Amino acid sequence: MYPTIYHLVKDLFGFEIGILRVVQSFGFFVAFGFLSAAFFWTNELKRKEELGLLNPQKVKRIENAPVSLVERIFMLLISFVLGFKLLGITMNYDEFIQKPPAYLLSAKGNLFGGIIGLAIAWYMQYSDAKKLKGKAQVEKELLMHPYEHVGNMIMIAVVSGILGAKIFHNLENPDEFMADPVGAMFSFSGLTMYGGLILGAICVIYYAKRNKLTVLHVVDASAPAIMLGYAVGRVGCQVAGDGDWGIDNLAAKPDWMSFLPDWMWAYNYPHNVNSVGIPIPGCMEEEHCAMLANPVFPTPFYETIMCTFLFGVLWMVRKKIQAPGLMFSLYLLLNGIERFLIESIRVNSVYHIFGRDITQAQIISSILILLGIAGIVYFRKKHSNTISQS
């Protein structure tokens, strides 16, 4: 496993680039997943605009407007923190490179660096204000295309998604949260996919409504993109070994998989990012020297394969589906089925409901399946009625 991109580059190419220890493998692939989703979401929104299903909106922009006091204070604070941390890293590189996340989240840094960052930000604000002096504010009306909102919607999805993923993870693991509330909320591990999906979707829909975008067409356009983004993000889970693996798999590899690597059937996740398991003999690293005692199903890998296939299905049928809302309903159905199935071989906290054991993800995926079926029936009927009346 490769907890950071440093470990990945070192193993694959033999190069040791210390600064790459900062880049967590899981975070790297999650970011790449969001970028992949943004690309396909943008293209689908452009297609819908060309068909006349979405329209650009007029927005007002004020040129030569001074920066608000809140924005100035925020930029000064950010500049201070950046200077504080960057000079601290430069002066204490050996300490930083051992555990980058711990250093970045600590109160360690260099006060002089913070003052330099503050001074640079203040000078830039002073220069900008000087350039605007004497210039009249001019209000202009511009057209903003739906696809131009993707950057904002992705950022909203990132922030709200991480928050939702953390909240749902801590609800699923209350003992872990109560033992260390601060660590549980700000650690780099412990993210529940459905928490991110639910809160992220709510916030993006709110943004779309605020900006007068047709919500059904926006979410329809996002369906293939979300499926692909999730598939790419699961690569990060597999590469880092973040704990989203399956249950013990001690069975012999089936004959039909004989031509595939053994890890695709059962894997011990050596050097996993959480350092879970038994010590690895001969490992000289200060951390990440553990592997699972028993091999398990590599469920993140399975989900990447399944969701990449489902992305292909959604992408191929997107032009054939005419009813607004139907595409996203189909996504909910396929996503719910995929996740419900994978939970049968995945490690997870279990709830006891009506005498049966069920996981949080299975509860939510069951709801998504029902919502997907209901949505398909409702939006098809609504579209048929609209056509018959026109």
Secondary structure as a PSIPRED ss2 file (coil, helix, strand):
# PSIPRED VFORMAT (PSIPRED V4.0)

   1 M C   1.000  0.000  0.000
   2 Y C   1.000  0.000  0.000
   3 P C   1.000  0.000  0.000
   4 T E   0.000  0.000  1.000
   5 I H   0.000  1.000  0.000
   6 Y H   0.000  1.000  0.000
   7 H H   0.000  1.000  0.000
   8 L H   0.000  1.000  0.000
   9 V H   0.000  1.000  0.000
  10 K H   0.000  1.000  0.000
  11 D H   0.000  1.000  0.000
  12 L H   0.000  1.000  0.000
  13 F H   0.000  1.000  0.000
  14 G C   1.000  0.000  0.000
  15 F C   1.000  0.000  0.000
  16 E C   1.000  0.000  0.000
  17 I C   1.000  0.000  0.000
  18 G H   0.000  1.000  0.000
  19 I H   0.000  1.000  0.000
  20 L H   0.000  1.000  0.000
  21 R H   0.000  1.000  0.000
  22 V H   0.000  1.000  0.000
  23 V C   1.000  0.000  0.000
  24 Q E   0.000  0.000  1.000
  25 S H   0.000  1.000  0.000
  26 F H   0.000  1.000  0.000
  27 G H   0.000  1.000  0.000
  28 F H   0.000  1.000  0.000
  29 F H   0.000  1.000  0.000
  30 V H   0.000  1.000  0.000
  31 A H   0.000  1.000  0.000
  32 F H   0.000  1.000  0.000
  33 G H   0.000  1.000  0.000
  34 F H   0.000  1.000  0.000
  35 L H   0.000  1.000  0.000
  36 S H   0.000  1.000  0.000
  37 A H   0.000  1.000  0.000
  38 A H   0.000  1.000  0.000
  39 F H   0.000  1.000  0.000
  40 F H   0.000  1.000  0.000
  41 W H   0.000  1.000  0.000
  42 T H   0.000  1.000  0.000
  43 N H   0.000  1.000  0.000
  44 E H   0.000  1.000  0.000
  45 L H   0.000  1.000  0.000
  46 K H   0.000  1.000  0.000
  47 R H   0.000  1.000  0.000
  48 K H   0.000  1.000  0.000
  49 E H   0.000  1.000  0.000
  50 E H   0.000  1.000  0.000
  51 L C   1.000  0.000  0.000
  52 G C   1.000  0.000  0.000
  53 L C   1.000  0.000  0.000
  54 L C   1.000  0.000  0.000
  55 N C   1.000  0.000  0.000
  56 P C   1.000  0.000  0.000
  57 Q E   0.000  0.000  1.000
  58 K E   0.000  0.000  1.000
  59 V E   0.000  0.000  1.000
  60 K E   0.000  0.000  1.000
  61 R E   0.000  0.000  1.000
  62 I E   0.000  0.000  1.000
  63 E E   0.000  0.000  1.000
  64 N C   1.000  0.000  0.000
  65 A C   1.000  0.000  0.000
  66 P C   1.000  0.000  0.000
  67 V C   1.000  0.000  0.000
  68 S C   1.000  0.000  0.000
  69 L H   0.000  1.000  0.000
  70 V H   0.000  1.000  0.000
  71 E H   0.000  1.000  0.000
  72 R H   0.000  1.000  0.000
  73 I H   0.000  1.000  0.000
  74 F H   0.000  1.000  0.000
  75 M H   0.000  1.000  0.000
  76 L H   0.000  1.000  0.000
  77 L H   0.000  1.000  0.000
  78 I H   0.000  1.000  0.000
  79 S H   0.000  1.000  0.000
  80 F H   0.000  1.000  0.000
  81 V H   0.000  1.000  0.000
  82 L H   0.000  1.000  0.000
  83 G H   0.000  1.000  0.000
  84 F H   0.000  1.000  0.000
  85 K H   0.000  1.000  0.000
  86 L H   0.000  1.000  0.000
  87 L H   0.000  1.000  0.000
  88 G H   0.000  1.000  0.000
  89 I H   0.000  1.000  0.000
  90 T H   0.000  1.000  0.000
  91 M H   0.000  1.000  0.000
  92 N C   1.000  0.000  0.000
  93 Y H   0.000  1.000  0.000
  94 D H   0.000  1.000  0.000
  95 E H   0.000  1.000  0.000
  96 F H   0.000  1.000  0.000
  97 I H   0.000  1.000  0.000
  98 Q H   0.000  1.000  0.000
  99 K C   1.000  0.000  0.000
 100 P H   0.000  1.000  0.000
 101 P H   0.000  1.000  0.000
 102 A H   0.000  1.000  0.000
 103 Y H   0.000  1.000  0.000
 104 L H   0.000  1.000  0.000
 105 L H   0.000  1.000  0.000
 106 S C   1.000  0.000  0.000
 107 A C   1.000  0.000  0.000
 108 K C   1.000  0.000  0.000
 109 G C   1.000  0.000  0.000
 110 N C   1.000  0.000  0.000
 111 L H   0.000  1.000  0.000
 112 F H   0.000  1.000  0.000
 113 G H   0.000  1.000  0.000
 114 G H   0.000  1.000  0.000
 115 I H   0.000  1.000  0.000
 116 I H   0.000  1.000  0.000
 117 G H   0.000  1.000  0.000
 118 L H   0.000  1.000  0.000
 119 A H   0.000  1.000  0.000
 120 I H   0.000  1.000  0.000
 121 A H   0.000  1.000  0.000
 122 W H   0.000  1.000  0.000
 123 Y H   0.000  1.000  0.000
 124 M H   0.000  1.000  0.000
 125 Q H   0.000  1.000  0.000
 126 Y H   0.000  1.000  0.000
 127 S H   0.000  1.000  0.000
 128 D H   0.000  1.000  0.000
 129 A H   0.000  1.000  0.000
 130 K H   0.000  1.000  0.000
 131 K H   0.000  1.000  0.000
 132 L H   0.000  1.000  0.000
 133 K C   1.000  0.000  0.000
 134 G C   1.000  0.000  0.000
 135 K C   1.000  0.000  0.000
 136 A C   1.000  0.000  0.000
 137 Q C   1.000  0.000  0.000
 138 V E   0.000  0.000  1.000
 139 E E   0.000  0.000  1.000
 140 K E   0.000  0.000  1.000
 141 E E   0.000  0.000  1.000
 142 L E   0.000  0.000  1.000
 143 L E   0.000  0.000  1.000
 144 M E   0.000  0.000  1.000
 145 H C   1.000  0.000  0.000
 146 P H   0.000  1.000  0.000
 147 Y H   0.000  1.000  0.000
 148 E H   0.000  1.000  0.000
 149 H H   0.000  1.000  0.000
 150 V H   0.000  1.000  0.000
 151 G H   0.000  1.000  0.000
 152 N H   0.000  1.000  0.000
 153 M H   0.000  1.000  0.000
 154 I H   0.000  1.000  0.000
 155 M H   0.000  1.000  0.000
 156 I H   0.000  1.000  0.000
 157 A H   0.000  1.000  0.000
 158 V H   0.000  1.000  0.000
 159 V H   0.000  1.000  0.000
 160 S H   0.000  1.000  0.000
 161 G H   0.000  1.000  0.000
 162 I H   0.000  1.000  0.000
 163 L H   0.000  1.000  0.000
 164 G H   0.000  1.000  0.000
 165 A H   0.000  1.000  0.000
 166 K H   0.000  1.000  0.000
 167 I H   0.000  1.000  0.000
 168 F H   0.000  1.000  0.000
 169 H H   0.000  1.000  0.000
 170 N H   0.000  1.000  0.000
 171 L H   0.000  1.000  0.000
 172 E H   0.000  1.000  0.000
 173 N C   1.000  0.000  0.000
 174 P H   0.000  1.000  0.000
 175 D H   0.000  1.000  0.000
 176 E H   0.000  1.000  0.000
 177 F H   0.000  1.000  0.000
 178 M H   0.000  1.000  0.000
 179 A H   0.000  1.000  0.000
 180 D C   1.000  0.000  0.000
 181 P H   0.000  1.000  0.000
 182 V H   0.000  1.000  0.000
 183 G H   0.000  1.000  0.000
 184 A H   0.000  1.000  0.000
 185 M H   0.000  1.000  0.000
 186 F H   0.000  1.000  0.000
 187 S C   1.000  0.000  0.000
 188 F C   1.000  0.000  0.000
 189 S C   1.000  0.000  0.000
 190 G C   1.000  0.000  0.000
 191 L C   1.000  0.000  0.000
 192 T C   1.000  0.000  0.000
 193 M H   0.000  1.000  0.000
 194 Y H   0.000  1.000  0.000
 195 G H   0.000  1.000  0.000
 196 G H   0.000  1.000  0.000
 197 L H   0.000  1.000  0.000
 198 I H   0.000  1.000  0.000
 199 L H   0.000  1.000  0.000
 200 G H   0.000  1.000  0.000
 201 A H   0.000  1.000  0.000
 202 I H   0.000  1.000  0.000
 203 C H   0.000  1.000  0.000
 204 V H   0.000  1.000  0.000
 205 I H   0.000  1.000  0.000
 206 Y H   0.000  1.000  0.000
 207 Y H   0.000  1.000  0.000
 208 A H   0.000  1.000  0.000
 209 K H   0.000  1.000  0.000
 210 R H   0.000  1.000  0.000
 211 N C   1.000  0.000  0.000
 212 K C   1.000  0.000  0.000
 213 L C   1.000  0.000  0.000
 214 T C   1.000  0.000  0.000
 215 V H   0.000  1.000  0.000
 216 L H   0.000  1.000  0.000
 217 H H   0.000  1.000  0.000
 218 V H   0.000  1.000  0.000
 219 V H   0.000  1.000  0.000
 220 D H   0.000  1.000  0.000
 221 A H   0.000  1.000  0.000
 222 S H   0.000  1.000  0.000
 223 A H   0.000  1.000  0.000
 224 P H   0.000  1.000  0.000
 225 A H   0.000  1.000  0.000
 226 I H   0.000  1.000  0.000
 227 M H   0.000  1.000  0.000
 228 L H   0.000  1.000  0.000
 229 G H   0.000  1.000  0.000
 230 Y H   0.000  1.000  0.000
 231 A H   0.000  1.000  0.000
 232 V H   0.000  1.000  0.000
 233 G H   0.000  1.000  0.000
 234 R H   0.000  1.000  0.000
 235 V H   0.000  1.000  0.000
 236 G H   0.000  1.000  0.000
 237 C H   0.000  1.000  0.000
 238 Q H   0.000  1.000  0.000
 239 V H   0.000  1.000  0.000
 240 A H   0.000  1.000  0.000
 241 G C   1.000  0.000  0.000
 242 D C   1.000  0.000  0.000
 243 G C   1.000  0.000  0.000
 244 D C   1.000  0.000  0.000
 245 W C   1.000  0.000  0.000
 246 G E   0.000  0.000  1.000
 247 I C   1.000  0.000  0.000
 248 D E   0.000  0.000  1.000
 249 N C   1.000  0.000  0.000
 250 L C   1.000  0.000  0.000
 251 A C   1.000  0.000  0.000
 252 A C   1.000  0.000  0.000
 253 K C   1.000  0.000  0.000
 254 P C   1.000  0.000  0.000
 255 D H   0.000  1.000  0.000
 256 W H   0.000  1.000  0.000
 257 M H   0.000  1.000  0.000
 258 S C   1.000  0.000  0.000
 259 F C   1.000  0.000  0.000
 260 L C   1.000  0.000  0.000
 261 P C   1.000  0.000  0.000
 262 D H   0.000  1.000  0.000
 263 W H   0.000  1.000  0.000
 264 M H   0.000  1.000  0.000
 265 W C   1.000  0.000  0.000
 266 A C   1.000  0.000  0.000
 267 Y E   0.000  0.000  1.000
 268 N C   1.000  0.000  0.000
 269 Y C   1.000  0.000  0.000
 270 P C   1.000  0.000  0.000
 271 H C   1.000  0.000  0.000
 272 N C   1.000  0.000  0.000
 273 V C   1.000  0.000  0.000
 274 N C   1.000  0.000  0.000
 275 S C   1.000  0.000  0.000
 276 V C   1.000  0.000  0.000
 277 G C   1.000  0.000  0.000
 278 I E   0.000  0.000  1.000
 279 P E   0.000  0.000  1.000
 280 I C   1.000  0.000  0.000
 281 P C   1.000  0.000  0.000
 282 G C   1.000  0.000  0.000
 283 C C   1.000  0.000  0.000
 284 M C   1.000  0.000  0.000
 285 E C   1.000  0.000  0.000
 286 E C   1.000  0.000  0.000
 287 E C   1.000  0.000  0.000
 288 H C   1.000  0.000  0.000
 289 C C   1.000  0.000  0.000
 290 A E   0.000  0.000  1.000
 291 M E   0.000  0.000  1.000
 292 L C   1.000  0.000  0.000
 293 A C   1.000  0.000  0.000
 294 N C   1.000  0.000  0.000
 295 P C   1.000  0.000  0.000
 296 V E   0.000  0.000  1.000
 297 F C   1.000  0.000  0.000
 298 P C   1.000  0.000  0.000
 299 T H   0.000  1.000  0.000
 300 P H   0.000  1.000  0.000
 301 F H   0.000  1.000  0.000
 302 Y H   0.000  1.000  0.000
 303 E H   0.000  1.000  0.000
 304 T H   0.000  1.000  0.000
 305 I H   0.000  1.000  0.000
 306 M H   0.000  1.000  0.000
 307 C H   0.000  1.000  0.000
 308 T H   0.000  1.000  0.000
 309 F H   0.000  1.000  0.000
 310 L H   0.000  1.000  0.000
 311 F H   0.000  1.000  0.000
 312 G H   0.000  1.000  0.000
 313 V H   0.000  1.000  0.000
 314 L H   0.000  1.000  0.000
 315 W H   0.000  1.000  0.000
 316 M H   0.000  1.000  0.000
 317 V H   0.000  1.000  0.000
 318 R C   1.000  0.000  0.000
 319 K C   1.000  0.000  0.000
 320 K C   1.000  0.000  0.000
 321 I C   1.000  0.000  0.000
 322 Q C   1.000  0.000  0.000
 323 A C   1.000  0.000  0.000
 324 P C   1.000  0.000  0.000
 325 G C   1.000  0.000  0.000
 326 L H   0.000  1.000  0.000
 327 M H   0.000  1.000  0.000
 328 F H   0.000  1.000  0.000
 329 S H   0.000  1.000  0.000
 330 L H   0.000  1.000  0.000
 331 Y H   0.000  1.000  0.000
 332 L H   0.000  1.000  0.000
 333 L H   0.000  1.000  0.000
 334 L H   0.000  1.000  0.000
 335 N H   0.000  1.000  0.000
 336 G H   0.000  1.000  0.000
 337 I H   0.000  1.000  0.000
 338 E H   0.000  1.000  0.000
 339 R H   0.000  1.000  0.000
 340 F H   0.000  1.000  0.000
 341 L H   0.000  1.000  0.000
 342 I H   0.000  1.000  0.000
 343 E H   0.000  1.000  0.000
 344 S H   0.000  1.000  0.000
 345 I H   0.000  1.000  0.000
 346 R E   0.000  0.000  1.000
 347 V C   1.000  0.000  0.000
 348 N C   1.000  0.000  0.000
 349 S C   1.000  0.000  0.000
 350 V E   0.000  0.000  1.000
 351 Y E   0.000  0.000  1.000
 352 H E   0.000  0.000  1.000
 353 I E   0.000  0.000  1.000
 354 F C   1.000  0.000  0.000
 355 G C   1.000  0.000  0.000
 356 R E   0.000  0.000  1.000
 357 D E   0.000  0.000  1.000
 358 I E   0.000  0.000  1.000
 359 T E   0.000  0.000  1.000
 360 Q H   0.000  1.000  0.000
 361 A H   0.000  1.000  0.000
 362 Q H   0.000  1.000  0.000
 363 I H   0.000  1.000  0.000
 364 I H   0.000  1.000  0.000
 365 S H   0.000  1.000  0.000
 366 S H   0.000  1.000  0.000
 367 I H   0.000  1.000  0.000
 368 L H   0.000  1.000  0.000
 369 I H   0.000  1.000  0.000
 370 L H   0.000  1.000  0.000
 371 L H   0.000  1.000  0.000
 372 G H   0.000  1.000  0.000
 373 I H   0.000  1.000  0.000
 374 A H   0.000  1.000  0.000
 375 G H   0.000  1.000  0.000
 376 I H   0.000  1.000  0.000
 377 V H   0.000  1.000  0.000
 378 Y H   0.000  1.000  0.000
 379 F H   0.000  1.000  0.000
 380 R H   0.000  1.000  0.000
 381 K H   0.000  1.000  0.000
 382 K H   0.000  1.000  0.000
 383 H H   0.000  1.000  0.000
 384 S H   0.000  1.000  0.000
 385 N H   0.000  1.000  0.000
 386 T H   0.000  1.000  0.000
 387 I H   0.000  1.000  0.000
 388 S H   0.000  1.000  0.000
 389 Q H   0.000  1.000  0.000
 390 S C   1.000  0.000  0.000
